[in-house]
Amino acid sequence: MSKRLAQLLLPGLLSASVACSPSDAPSIAGGGAGNPGSAGGPNAGASSFGGAPGSSGASTSGGSASAGTPASGGATPLGGAPSVAGSAGQSLGGTPSGGAEAGGVAGTLGGSGGVGTAGTGGGNGTLPPFILGADVTITMEDEYWDANYTDNGTLKPLEQILKDHGFNFIRIDTFVNPGAPGGFAADMEQPFRDLEHTITLAKRVKAIGMGFLLDLHYSDTWTNPGAQKPPAAWAGLSVSQLETKIYDYTKDAMTKLKAASATPDIVQVGNEITAGMLWETGRATGSDFANFATLLKAGIKAVREVNPATQVMLHIEKCHNLETSKWWLDGVLGAQVKFDILGQSCYASAPNGVAGYQGTPADWKTTFEALAAAYPDLKFIIAEYSAQQRAANDTMFNLPNKRGLGTFNWDPTRSYETHPNDPLFTTNGAWNRFVTIPSMMALYDKMAKDYGLK
């Protein structure tokens, strides 16, 4: 079905539903957060913006250390709707670097400046004094459906609006082949969230002087603590074969981004990998981190071969659970995996009534402070959060010795009924007319000033 026909038939909304289940990793208490599947057209899922909801899975955060039964769910097409329905939300549970990038001197981030200047591609290892970041990967999909963004009565690109209010970094999720059968974009008109779309958005981010975090999922769809499915083309491979695939894929992605003057400043090797990645081969269980570590090292090696100054982040979702965070770090570090930053997802209970996945800001503060003391060579980032914006940023900003690098607000244009979310935008007359919420933007203006970014 054509884009125009879809718009005429269903002027609905872009959103998605989420399903949750406890984490599979042993000794991991509590369920984790995951990522909603976003829609491929204006006819999917439920949203606070109005329109007919798709069916959704039940959210079940918390739970015991053992694996639970994944909740069912995900977005389904509306009755009589064309086949451009959004893809389903996934089930989920509950180090030095250095050198300089070739190809020009990147701008540094200081005050309200950005990482790199247009044409240089950044990636020189210089980060801002504090990262105010956002994950806006969905922008490519929304703009395909003619979305626009308004701030104080003026239409602007989304990334420019965010920069105007103190944001200085953008995170972009990337899937291996989202158009493959079973992939995130299998039923969409374009393979959204593939490398080509990432390059397009990353170039825009770099062109206005913002930093860029590349989030590699190593799957054709969402990954999280309860879903780490290998790409369809990698199914059934041995650990050594997967090691080669990860290395080749990561090196190709980094090389193409660098050639496009969009070198990532930070690369996230895997997404919410508390229980490992590329299951079952790369699952982390008990004291067995061997295969998982092999895969991590392959991705990290590729990143550093293309640009040694790009910082490497590994990402879990236990900022409310010190015991599990330490179990994971001891396993990875004990296997000689060398990385720079530990990222954590920190979703608190949100104004939309959805219970938090990772406790409270008090829990986050306790965990991060203890981790900073126990692992003095690591830096820290809140890789995903939505509600409790000031508390999340203060938690990072107040870590000793500036080892809390910053935060990334997840999908700030959306309010999901099945995900703890507190958006920075509302809509005006249609699902794809996004308008800033003044009080929310004022909060970020103040944080930027308080943290010395403006």
C-alpha positions in Angstrom: 0.0 0.0 0.0 1.3 3.5 -0.9 2.3 6.1 1.7 -0.4 8.5 0.4 -3.2 5.9 0.6 -2.2 5.0 4.2 -2.4 8.7 5.1 -5.9 9.0 3.6 -7.3 5.9 5.1 -5.9 6.2 8.6 -4.9 9.6 9.9 -4.2 7.9 13.3 -1.0 7.8 15.2 2.5 6.4 15.5 3.0 4.5 18.7 3.5 1.0 19.9 2.9 -1.4 22.8 5.3 -3.1 25.2 5.6 -6.5 26.7 7.7 -7.3 29.7 9.0 -10.4 31.4 11.6 -11.1 34.1 15.2 -11.2 33.0 16.8 -14.6 32.1 20.2 -13.9 33.7 20.9 -16.0 36.8 21.2 -14.2 40.1 19.3 -11.2 38.6 16.6 -10.0 40.9 13.9 -7.9 39.3 12.6 -7.5 35.8 14.0 -5.0 33.4 12.8 -2.5 31.0 12.6 -2.9 27.3 11.9 -0.9 24.2 8.5 -0.5 22.6 8.2 -1.4 19.0 7.5 1.7 17.0 5.1 1.8 14.2 5.7 1.8 10.5 2.7 3.9 9.6 -0.1 5.9 11.1 -2.2 3.0 12.2 -0.5 1.2 15.0 -0.6 0.8 18.7 -2.0 2.8 21.5 -0.9 6.3 22.5 -2.0 9.1 24.7 -2.3 11.2 21.5 -5.6 9.6 20.6 -6.7 7.2 17.9 -7.6 3.6 18.2 -5.3 1.4 20.2 -3.7 -1.8 19.1 -3.6 -4.7 21.5 -0.9 -4.6 24.1 1.1 -7.0 26.2 1.0 -6.9 30.0 3.9 -5.3 31.7 5.4 -7.3 34.5 8.5 -5.7 36.0 10.1 -7.1 39.1 10.1 -10.8 39.8 12.7 -13.3 40.8 16.1 -14.3 39.6 14.8 -17.1 37.4 13.4 -16.6 34.0 9.7 -16.0 33.7 7.2 -16.5 30.9 7.4 -13.7 28.4 4.3 -11.5 28.4 2.4 -11.6 25.1 1.8 -8.4 23.3 3.0 -6.1 20.6 1.1 -3.8 18.3 -1.5 -5.3 15.9 -3.1 -3.7 12.9 -6.4 -2.0 13.4 -9.4 -3.6 11.9 -9.7 -2.9 8.2 -6.2 -1.2 8.3 -3.6 -1.7 5.6 -0.6 -3.9 6.3 1.7 -1.1 7.5 1.1 -1.9 11.2 3.9 -1.1 13.6 6.1 -4.0 14.7 5.6 -5.5 18.1 7.3 -4.5 21.3 9.6 -7.2 22.5 9.4 -9.2 25.7 11.9 -8.2 28.3 13.2 -9.1 31.7 13.5 -8.3 34.5 38.8 0.9 30.1 41.1 2.9 28.4 41.0 4.3 24.9 42.9 7.0 23.1 44.3 8.2 19.9 42.9 10.6 17.4 40.7 10.2 14.3 42.2 10.8 10.9 40.5 13.1 8.5 40.5 16.5 10.2 40.4 18.0 13.7 37.1 17.6 15.4 35.5 20.4 17.3 35.3 19.9 21.1 32.2 20.3 23.2 32.4 23.1 25.7 29.5 25.2 27.0 26.8 25.0 24.4 29.0 23.8 21.6 28.9 20.4 20.0 31.2 17.4 19.4 32.8 18.1 16.1 31.9 20.6 13.5 30.1 20.0 10.2 32.5 18.2 7.9 34.9 16.8 10.5 32.6 14.1 11.8 33.8 14.5 15.4 34.9 11.3 17.1 38.1 12.7 18.6 37.3 11.4 22.1 36.4 14.8 23.6 33.0 14.7 25.3 31.0 17.6 26.7 31.4 18.5 30.4 28.1 16.8 30.9 25.9 14.9 28.3 22.3 16.0 28.0 21.2 13.4 25.4 18.1 12.0 23.8 17.3 8.9 21.7 15.3 10.1 18.7 15.8 7.2 16.3 12.1 7.3 15.5 12.6 10.6 13.7 13.3 8.9 10.4 10.0 7.0 10.5 8.0 10.0 11.7 9.4 12.3 9.0 8.5 9.7 6.3 4.9 10.2 7.5 5.4 14.0 7.2 5.9 14.7 10.9 7.0 18.2 11.9 8.2 19.8 15.1 7.3 23.2 16.6 8.9 25.1 19.4 7.5 28.3 20.6 5.5 28.7 17.3 8.5 28.0 15.0 8.9 24.9 12.9 12.4 23.4 13.3 14.1 20.0 12.9 13.7 17.9 16.1 17.5 17.8 16.8 17.7 21.6 16.5 14.9 22.1 19.0 16.6 19.8 21.4 19.9 21.6 21.0 18.2 25.0 21.5 17.1 23.7 25.0 20.5 22.4 26.1 20.7 18.9 24.6 24.1 18.2 23.2 24.1 14.5 22.2 21.8 12.2 20.2 21.6 8.4 20.5 20.6 6.3 17.4 19.5 2.7 17.6 20.7 0.5 14.7 19.5 -3.0 13.6 21.4 -5.3 11.3 18.6 -6.0 8.7 15.3 -4.7 10.0 13.6 -5.5 6.6 14.3 -9.2 7.0 11.4 -11.6 7.8 10.7 -11.2 11.5 12.7 -7.9 11.6 11.5 -4.6 13.0 10.6 -3.1 9.6 9.5 -6.3 7.8 6.1 -4.8 7.1 7.2 -1.2 6.6 7.7 0.7 3.4 11.4 1.3 4.3 13.8 -0.7 6.5 13.8 1.9 9.2 16.6 1.7 11.8 19.0 0.1 9.4 22.5 1.6 8.9 21.5 3.8 6.0 18.9 5.5 8.0 21.3 5.9 10.9 23.9 7.5 8.6 21.2 10.0 7.4 20.2 11.1 10.9 23.8 11.0 12.2 25.0 13.4 9.5 22.2 15.9 10.5 23.3 15.6 14.2 26.9 16.1 13.4 26.1 19.0 11.1 24.8 21.1 14.0 27.6 20.2 16.3 26.0 17.6 18.5 27.6 14.4 19.8 26.5 11.0 18.5 26.1 7.7 20.3 25.6 4.7 18.1 23.5 1.9 19.7 24.2 -1.4 18.0 21.5 -4.0 18.8 23.1 -6.9 16.8 19.7 -8.1 15.8 17.1 -7.4 13.1 14.8 -6.0 15.8 14.7 -4.8 19.4 17.0 -6.4 21.9 16.7 -6.2 25.7 17.2 -8.4 28.8 14.5 -10.9 27.5 15.2 -10.8 23.8 18.6 -11.1 22.2 17.7 -12.8 18.9 20.5 -13.0 16.3 19.9 -11.5 12.9 18.2 -13.9 10.6 21.3 -14.2 8.4 23.4 -15.2 11.5 21.1 -17.9 12.8 22.7 -21.2 13.8 26.3 -19.9 13.6 29.0 -21.0 16.0 30.6 -18.6 18.5 33.6 -18.2 16.2 31.4 -17.5 13.2 29.4 -15.0 15.2 32.6 -13.4 16.4 33.5 -12.8 12.7 30.1 -11.5 11.9 30.1 -9.0 14.7 33.6 -7.8 13.9 32.8 -7.4 10.2 29.4 -5.7 10.7 30.7 -3.3 13.3 33.8 -2.4 11.3 31.7 -1.8 8.2 29.2 0.4 10.1 32.1 2.4 11.7 33.9 2.8 8.4 30.7 4.0 6.5 29.9 6.5 9.3 33.4 7.8 9.3 33.3 8.2 5.5 30.1 10.2 5.9 31.7 12.6 8.4 29.5 11.1 11.1 32.0 9.2 13.3 30.3 8.1 16.6 31.7 9.7 19.7 30.4 6.8 21.7 29.5 3.3 20.5 27.2 1.0 22.5 28.1 -2.6 21.8 24.8 -4.3 22.4 21.6 -3.1 24.0 20.5 -4.1 27.6 22.8 -7.1 27.6 22.4 -8.1 31.2 21.9 -11.7 30.2 24.3 -11.6 27.2 23.6 -11.3 23.5 23.0 -13.3 20.4 21.3 -16.1 22.3 21.8 -18.9 22.9 25.4 -18.8 22.0 26.3 -15.6 23.7 24.1 -16.0 26.8 25.7 -15.0 30.1 24.8 -17.4 33.0 26.2 -17.9 36.4 30.0 -17.6 36.1 30.0 -18.5 32.3 30.8 -15.3 30.4 33.2 -16.9 27.9 31.2 -16.8 24.7 29.6 -13.5 25.6 33.0 -11.9 26.2 34.3 -13.2 22.9 31.4 -11.5 21.1 31.9 -8.2 23.0 35.6 -8.2 22.3 34.9 -8.6 18.6 32.7 -5.5 18.5 35.0 -3.4 20.6 38.0 -4.4 18.5 36.2 -3.2 15.4 35.2 0.1 16.9 38.7 0.9 18.0 40.4 -0.2 14.8 38.4 2.4 12.8 38.6 5.1 15.4 40.6 4.5 18.6 39.2 7.7 20.3 35.6 6.6 20.1 34.5 5.6 23.6 32.9 2.2 24.1 29.8 1.7 26.3 28.2 -1.5 27.5 24.6 -1.3 28.6 22.5 -3.1 31.2 19.4 -2.3 33.1 20.0 -2.9 36.8 20.5 0.6 38.2 18.2 -0.4 41.1 20.2 -3.6 41.8 23.8 -3.3 43.0 24.3 -7.1 43.5 23.4 -7.9 39.9 25.3 -5.0 38.5 28.4 -6.2 40.3 27.8 -9.8 39.2 27.7 -8.6 35.6 30.7 -6.3 35.8 32.8 -8.9 37.6 31.9 -11.4 34.9 32.7 -9.1 32.0 35.8 -7.5 33.5 37.0 -10.9 34.7 36.9 -12.1 31.1 39.2 -9.2 30.1 36.6 -7.2 28.3 38.0 -3.6 28.2 35.5 -0.8 27.8 35.1 2.8 29.0 31.5 3.4 30.1 28.8 1.4 31.9 25.3 2.5 30.8 22.2 1.6 32.7 18.5 1.9 31.9 16.7 3.8 34.7 12.9 3.9 34.2 11.0 5.3 37.1 7.2 5.3 37.6 5.8 7.8 35.2 3.0 10.4 35.1 1.1 8.1 32.6 0.5 5.7 35.4 3.0 2.9 34.3 5.0 1.5 37.1 8.8 2.0 36.9 11.1 -0.9 35.8 14.1 0.1 37.8 13.0 1.5 41.2 13.4 5.1 42.3 16.0 7.8 42.0 17.1 7.0 45.5 17.9 3.4 44.3 19.8 4.7 41.3 21.9 7.0 43.5 22.8 4.2 45.9 23.8 1.8 43.0 25.8 4.3 41.0 27.7 5.6 44.0 28.6 2.1 45.1 29.7 1.1 41.5 31.8 4.3 41.2 33.6 3.3 44.4 34.1 -0.3 43.5 35.1 0.2 39.8 37.4 3.3 39.8 38.3 2.9 36.1 34.8 3.1 34.8 32.6 6.0 33.8 28.8 5.9 33.9 25.8 7.0 31.8 22.1 6.6 32.2 21.5 5.3 28.7 17.7 5.4 28.9 15.2 7.2 31.2 12.0 9.1 30.8 10.4 10.2 34.0 12.2 11.8 36.9 14.3 13.9 34.5 16.0 16.2 37.0 16.7 13.3 39.4 18.2 11.2 36.7 20.5 14.0 35.6 21.5 15.0 39.1 22.4 11.4 39.9 24.9 11.4 37.1 26.1 15.0 37.6 26.8 14.5 41.3 28.9 11.3 40.9 32.5 12.0 42.3 35.3 13.1 40.0 32.9 13.8 37.1 32.6 10.1 36.4 28.9 10.4 35.7 29.1 11.5 32.0 25.4 12.2 31.5 22.0 10.8 30.4 19.8 10.0 27.4 16.1 10.7 27.4 14.4 7.9 25.6 12.0 8.9 22.8 11.0 12.3 24.2 8.3 12.9 21.5 6.1 10.0 22.7 3.8 9.0 25.5 3.2 5.3 25.6 0.3 3.7 27.5 2.4 0.6 28.3 5.8 2.1 29.0 6.8 4.5 31.8 7.1 7.7 29.8 7.0 11.4 30.5 7.4 13.1 27.1 8.7 16.6 26.2 6.3 17.0 23.3 2.5 16.9 22.8 0.6 17.0 19.5 -1.5 19.6 17.9 -4.4 18.4 15.8 -2.8 15.3 14.4 -0.5 12.5 15.6 2.5 13.9 13.5 2.3 17.5 14.5 4.7 17.5 17.5 4.8 20.6 19.8 7.1 21.2 22.7 5.7 21.3 26.2 7.0 24.6 27.6 7.4 23.5 31.2 9.4 20.4 30.1 11.7 22.4 27.9 12.2 25.0 30.7 13.3 22.1 32.9 16.1 21.3 30.4 17.0 24.9 29.9 17.5 25.1 33.7 19.5 21.9 33.8 21.8 23.1 31.0 22.4 26.3 32.9 22.9 24.6 36.2 25.4 22.1 34.7 27.4 24.8 33.0 26.3 23.9 29.4 24.8 27.3 28.7 
